[in-house]
Amino acid sequence: SGATLIVNSGSTLSIANGDGTDLTSEGTLDINGTISIGTATVDANGSFDASGGALTFTDAGNLKLGGTVTSLGTFTESTSVVTYDGNDQVVIPLTYNDLILAGTGTKTFSGTTTVTRGIDVNSSLTIDGSEAENTFVQAHPSSASSATSVVFNVSNVTATISNVTIRYGQGGIENYGTLTISNSVITDNINSGIVGGIYSQNATLTIEGSTIKDNQSNTGAGICLRGTSSSLISNITINNSTVSGNKSTGEGGGIYNLGGNTTSTVTINNSTIANNHSDYDGSSQRGGGLYLSGGTLAMRNTIIANNYRGSSTSTSDDYYYSSGTLTDNGYNVVEYQTGTSTGSGKTFTAASNYIYSGSGTIWNHNGGSIEGSLNLSSTLADNGGPTPTLALSTGSFAAASSTTGIPYGSSPYWNGSPAADQRGVVRTVDQNTSIGAYSDNYIPPVTIYVNANVSGGTSDGTSWVNAFQYLQDALAVAISGDKIWVATGVYYPDEGTGYTNNGVTQSFQLIEGIKLYGGFAGTETLLSERDWATNPTILSGDIQQDDTNEDGNN
C-alpha cells in the first residue's frame, strides 16, 4: 500500500489467472519491462505509467485504473476489459477490446480511441474531448459495416458527452439513463435493428449543438426514442442541432418516436432535419424526416424539409403522423406532411409556419401565401463552430431579413430562440433571426450620419451628435442596404482616414446598394424633413480649396 512497484526493463511480471494471483496496488505502478495479464484482475488504484514498457493481455483479464494514467505502453488487448474508475482521468487513445467508464468527474478523450466491444458508462460522469473534429471514439478502425458493437452504452446513470465524434459502430449510442450530448457528431453507424445513431429507451436525452448524420438502421436511423410500457417514459430535447443524411429501411429516417407511453415527449427547437430517407429498401415505410407514433411532439423554429421516402429523391416525405399529439409552437418550415389523419394536434397548422403548398414555389404563411425558395444547402459543411451545419443561402425565406425569418418580438425573444445558433453565431438584437440550426447572421441596414460642422461626439456615425466629419469615413464602413445622411456643407474626396491631403487621384467611390442623401440641417429624424434648397450638400473636387471660380465652373 502506497509503495511503488517497478517492473524493470527486460523483466516480465506475469499475473496469469484469477486463482489467488490477482494484483492490487495502492501506490505507483511503473512499467519499464512487461506486465502480462491472463484471466487475472489488476486493480491499480494509484498512478500507472508504462511509458517505457509493455502491457500485454493474453486472455480475458481485467485492468482497473483508479489513479492518474500516463501511458499503457505497447498495448495488446486480447479479450480484456479495461476500466477507468477514478476521478477526472485521461483515457489513453488506443485500441481496446472492452472499455468501462466508472468513478466520478470527467473522462477526457483525445485523438482516436477504438473499442471493439464498445464502451459501458456505468456511473454518473462527464465524457469530454478536445473538439469533435479531432476526437474520435469508434467501435471499428474504418467501417461501421464491420463493427460488432455499439460505441457507447449508457446505463441508468446521469452522463454528459461533449466535443467528440462517435462513429463506426453497430450503433452510436444506446441510452438507458439521463444523457446530455453537446457539440458532438454522431456519424457513420450502421445497425440492422433499431440502434442507428442514437437509441434512447425509457430514458431522458438532451442534444445541444450537435450533428447526427449518415447513420443507418431499420427504424429511426438518426435518433430513435422508445418507451416500452405505459409506466416507462422516454423524453428527448433537441436544441440547435442538425439531423441529416440518415437512412432507415423502415420508418423514421431522421427521427422516430416509437411510442409505448402517451406521456413520452420529443421537444425540438431551432434545429434542422433534412436529407434523411425512410424506406431505403423500397418497402413503403414513411417519415423520411420524422415519424410520430405515440407520445407528444413539440416543435418550434425548426426546418424539416428535403427528406424522402425511398432511396432516391423523387418522393418527398418530411413528417408523418401515425398517433400521439403534436404541439405546434410555430415558426417551423415543413415541406411535405401527411399521416393517418391530419389537422390540429396531428399536423402543423400554426399561422407563423411556412408550409409547402404543393405547387411550384408557393408556401402557406400567416393565412396567406408567399412565393420563394428555402435555399437550404444539401451538403453539410464546416460553416464555423464545432460541428458541421446546413447553411441557408441568400434569398431564403427562412433566413433573417427585414420581412422574413422569426421576428425579434418580446421576451422570450425570437419565439424562444437561444441567443446563438448551432455554430455559436450570436443573433442580432432587435432584428429578425433565421429558422433552423443555422443563422445567416443577418446584419441589418443602418443609417450613417455625416456632418462637416460636427463638434464633439464619438465620430462613429451612429447619430447626428456622433456624426463622421468626412464623407469618406462613412463610405468606408457602409455596406449594401445602408443609408448615408449628409448634413449641409462642402465635402472633399481627399479628406478622411487614410486619405492624402490634396491627392489629385482621389475621388468618392460609391458602393452598390447604398443610398446617399444630402440636404440635412443636422437634427432631422425623418428623411422627409430634409430641405436641400436651404441646406445644400456639396461634393467638391476643389481639393486645394482655392478655386475662385474664374472659369465659371461651379
N, C-alpha and C positions, 0 to 999 in steps of 0.2 A: 504494500500500500504506500503510494507516494514515491516509490523508488523508480529509477529509470532502468528499463530493460533494453539492452543493446544487443542486436544481432550483428556481429562484425562481418566485414566484407569477406567473402569466401566461405562463410558459415551458413548453415541452414537450420532453422528451428521448425521442426515438424510437429504439427498438432493433428494427429491422424483421424481420430474419431471422437465421438461424444461419450465414450465409456469411461468417464472419470478423468479424461485428459483435456477437458476444456480449460481455457486460459482467461482469467480476469485480471485486468491491470488498472490500478487507480492512478498510476504515475505515467511517465512518458515511455512510449514505445518508439525506439529509434532503430530503424531497419536499414542497415547498410549491406547486409547479406540478403538471405531469402527467408521469408516466412511461408511455410507450406501448410495449408489447411485442408483436411479431408472432410469428414462429416461433423467435425467439432465446431464449437462456438468460441470465438474470441471476443470478449467483452472489454473493449478498450475505452475506459471512462476518462482517461487522461488524454494528453495530446498524442498524435500519431504522425510520424514522419518516416516515409520510406523513400525519400528523395534519392538516396544512393543505393537502393536495393530493389527487391522484387517481392511482390505479394502474389502467391500462386494458390488458387483453389484447384484441388484435384478431384473434388466431389461436391456434394450438396452441403457445404459448410456455411456457417454464419459469421459475419463480422459486424459487430455493433460498435459504432463510433460515437462516443459521448462527449468528446472534447474537441479541441482545435485540430483540424486535419490539414497538414501541409502538403502531403503527397501520398499517393498509394503506390508509387514507384512503377516498375514494369508490372503491369496488372494482367493476370489471366483469370477470367471469371468462372469458367466451367458452369455448373448448375447452382452456383452460390446465391446467397442472399446477403446484401449489404444494407445495413440500417444506420441512418444518421439520426440519433435520438438525443442529441444535446441541445444547447441553446445557441441561437444565432451562429449557424455553421455555413461554411463554404462547401458546396458539393463539387468534388473534383470532376471535371469533364472527361469522362472515359466511356468505354462500352461496358455496361453491367449486364448481368443476367436478370437479376431481380433486385429492385431498389425499394426500400421502405423509408418514408419520411415520418419521423415521430419527434418527440420532445417539444420544444417551445421556440418562440421567436421567429427568426427569418432564415430560411434556407436559400442561399444565394447561388444562382447558376450563372455560368458564363460559357462562351464557346459552344461546342456541340456535345450533348450528352445523349448516348444511345442506351436504351434499356430494353432488352429483348422481351422480357416478360412483364414490362410495364412498371409503373411507379404507384405504390399504395400510399395514400396520405391518411395516416392513422391518428393524428392528433390535430388540434387547432393551432394553425401556424400560417406563416406567410411564405410564399414561394416567389422569388423576385429575380429577374435577370437584369442585365445592364440595359438592353433595349431589344425590341422584337427583331430588328433587322440583323442582329449578330448573336443572338442567344437562341439556340435550337435544342429542343427536347423532343426525342423521337424514339419509336419502337423498332425501327429498321434503318440501316445506314443510308438507303437510297430509294426505297419503294414501298408504298403502303400495301400494294398487292402481295408483297412477300412477308408482310408483318404477321405476327401470331398473337398480338395482344393490343389492348387499348393502352394509350400512352399514360394517362392519369386515371386512377380510380380513387375518388374522394369518398371516404366512408362517412358515417354520421357525425361529422365534426364541422367546425367553422373554419374555413380556409380562404386565402386570397392568392390568386395567381396574377402576376403583373410582369409586363415587359419581356415576354418570351414568345417564341413561335413554337407551336405544338404541331407536329407533322408526322407523316409516315407511320401511322398506327392503324390497327384494326379498330378504328375509332379514336377520336382525340381525347375526350373526357367523359367518364361516367361519374355523375354526381348523385350522391345519396345523402348529402348534408346541406350545409349552408355555404355556398361558394360565391365569391366575387371574382370576376375576371376583368382586368383593366389593361389598356394599352398593349394588347396582345393580338396575335394572329393564330387562328386555328385553321390549318390548311392541309390538303392532300392526305386525308384519312379515308379509308375505304372499309366498309363492313357490309356483308350480305344481309344483315339483320337491321336493327333499328338504331345502332350506335354509329352515327356518321361523324360529324364534327363534335357535337356535344349532345349527350343524352342525360336528362335530369329527371329522376324518378322519386316521387314522394319527398321532394326537396325544395330548397329555395336557391335560385340562381339570379345573380345580377351581372350584367355585361355592360361595361363602360368603355367607350373609346376604342373599341376592338373591331377586328375584321374576321368574319367567318366565311371562308371561301374554298371552293374547289374540293369539297368533300362529297363522298358518295355513300349511299346506303339504300335500304329497301323503303324506309319511311323517314321523313324529316331529316334529310341529308345534312342540312346545315345545323339545325337545332331541333331536337325532339323532346317535348315535355310530356310527362305521363304521371297521372295519379291513378294508382292501381285499385282504389276502392273508395267508397263514399266517405270513409273516415281518414283517408290519407291525401293530403293536399300538396300539390306542386305549384309553385309560383315562380315566375320569371319576369325580370325587369330588364329591358334593353334600352340603353340611352346612348345617343351619339355614336352609333355603331353601323357597320355595313355588313350585309349578308348577301353574298354574290357568288355565282358560278357553281352552286351546289346542285347535285343531280341525284334524284331518287328514282328508283324503278317503280315505286308505288306513289303514294300520296305525299304532298308537302315537300316540294323540292327545297325551299329555303327554310321554312319553319312549320312544324306540325304540333298542334295541341291534341294529344291523344285522349284527353278527357279522363273519364273514370271518376271524377269528382266535380260536381257542379260549382264548387267554390274555388277551384283552381283558377289562377289568373295569369294571363300574359299581358304585360304592360310594355308598350313600345313608344318611345319618344324620340323625335329628331333623329331618325335613322333612315337608312336607305336599303331597300330589299329589291334587288334587280338581278337579271341574267341567270336566274335559277330555273331548273327544269324538274317537273314531275313526270311520271310515266315515261322514263327514259328508255324503257324496253318496249314501248308500244302497247301497254295493257290497259289503256284508257283510264288511268288514275288522274285525279285532279289536284289543283292547288299548287301550281308551279312556284308561286312566291310564298303563299301562306295558306294553310288548311286549318279551319277551326272546327273541331269535333268535341264539343262539350266545354264546360267552364266559361270563363269570361275573357274576351279580348278587349283591351282598352288601348286606343292608339291616337296619337296626336303628332302633328308636324312631321309626318313621315311619308316618304316616297315608296310606293310599291308598284313597280312598272317594269316592263321589258322582261317579264317572266313567261315561261312557256310550258305547254304540255307536249310531250314527245321529245325526240332527240333533235329536231330541227327548230327553227324559229318561225314556223308558219302558223302555229296555233297559239295565240296569246292566252295566258291563264294565270292571272296575278293573285286573286283572292277567291277562295271557295268556302262557302258556308255550308256545314253539314248539320251542326247543332250547337247549342250554347247561346251566349249573349255577347253582342258586340256593343261596346261603349265607344261611340264615335266622338272624340274630343276636338275634331276639326283641324283644318289646315293640313289635310292629307292629300296626296296625289295618288289616285287609284285608277289604273288604266282599265283593266278588264276584271269584273267581279260577277260572280254567279253563285248558285247554291241550290239546295233542295227547296228553299223558299227565300224570299227577299223582302226588303223593307226595313224600317227602323228596328234596331236591335239585332239585325241579321247582316245587312249590307250597309255600306257607307252612304249616309244621307245628309250630313251636316252641310249647310249652305256654303260655308267657307272652304269646303273641299274643292279640289279640281278633279272631276270625274269624266273620263273619256266618253264622248257621246256615241262613239262607234262610227263616226263619219268624218273622213278627212282629218283635219287638224282642229276640230271643234271640241272644246272641253266645257262641261257644265260647271258654272261657278256663280255663287250668290244669286240664285234664282234666275240667272240668265245664262249666257254662253260667251266664251271668248275664243278667238282663233289664235293659235300659237303652237309652239313646239316645246317639248320638255328639254331637249338638248342635253340629255344625261349621257355621259360617256359610257361606252360599252366595255371599257378596259380599266381595270384597277391600276392605279399608278401612284408613285410617290409624289403627292402634291404638297409635301411638307407634313410635319408631325410624325408621330411614332409608328403609324400603321397606314397601309395603302387605302385610298378612297376613290370614289367615283365622282368626277368633277361635273359641275353644271357649267356649260359654256354660255357665252354671251347670247342674250336674247331669250333664254329660258324663262318661261312664265313662273317657274318655281324659284328663280333667283331673286335676290333683293333688288328692287328698283323703286322708283317713286310711286308706282301703281300696282306692283305685284309683290309676291312673297308674303311674309307674315308681318302685319303692322306692329309697330312698337307697342302701341296701346298703353295700358296701365298695368300696375303690378297684379299678378306676375307677368312681366313684360314678354312680348313676342309669343303670346299664348302659352307661357310657361317654359319657353326655351331656355337652356342654360346660357351662361354669358359667353361661352366659346363653343366652337364646333368640334368635330372629332379630331381635327388636326391641332386644336388649341388656338385657332384664329379667333380673336375676340370680336364679337359683334359690335357694330357701331351704334352707340346710344342715340335714341331719338329717331332712328331710321328703321325701315323695314329690314327683315332678315330673310334668309333663304329657307326653303323647306328641305328637310332631309339632314343627313350627317355632314354635308359639305356646304359651308357658307362661302359665297363668292366674295365675301369681304367688301361689299359694296361701299364705295366712297361717295357720299352724296355731293352734288354740286354745291358750291358756296359762292357767296358774294365777296369780292375782294375790293377794298377801298383804297383810293389814291387821292392825295391832296398835296399839291406843291407847296401850300402855305401852312401845312400842319405844324403844330408846336407841341412838343412833349409826346406822351404816349409811348407805346412799345414798338411802334413801326413794324407791325406784323400783318397789317392789312385786314384785321378782323373787324374793324369798325371805323367810323369816321374819326373817333378820338385816337385810335391806334393805327391810322392810315399810313401806307407807304408814302414817302415823299416823291419817289420816282416811279414812273410807269414801268420802266424796265424791270424793277424788282417784283412788280405784280405779275408781269408776263412770265417771269422765271418760275413762279410757283403755281400758275394756273394750269388746269387740265381741262380736257374736253367736258363741256357742260357747265363750267364755271362762268360767272358774270363778273366783269370789272367795272366798277363805278368810279369815274374820274371827275374830280371837282374842277372848278374853273381855274385857269392858269395856263402857262406855257410849259410844254414838256419836250425835252430834247433826247435824242437816242444815245448820246454819249454820257448820260447821267444814270447812275445806278451801280449796284455792287458788281465789281468785275469789269466795268466799262472804263475805257480810257478817255479822259477829257480831250475834246477836240479831235477825236478819232474819226477821220473822214470816211472810213469804210463801214461805220456802224449805222444800223437802222433799226426800226421797230419790226420785229418778226411776229406776225400774228399767228395764233395757234388755231388749228381746225377745231371747231366745236365750241369755242368760247364766244361770249358776247361782250363787246366793249361799248360802254355808254359814257357820254360826256354831258355837260350842261348842269352839273350839280353845284349848289352853294356849299355843300359840305355838312348838311344837317338832315337831309331827307331820309325817310324810311320807306318810301314808295317810289317806284320808277316814274309813276305819273306826276310826281311833284317837281321833277326837274324842269328847268327853263333855260334852254340853250341860247336864247337870244340875250337874256340878262346875264347868264353865267357861261360865257364861251370857253370851251376847252380846245386848246390849240396844240397840235403836234407839229413841231418846227424842226426844219433841217438847218437852221442858223446856229450851228453848234458853237461858234465863237461869240454868238450873241452880240454882233456888231453891225448887223445889217441895217443900213439907213434907208433901205427901200428906194434907192435912187433909180432902179430899173423898173419900178412899179410892180415887182413880184411880191405879192402879199403872202 
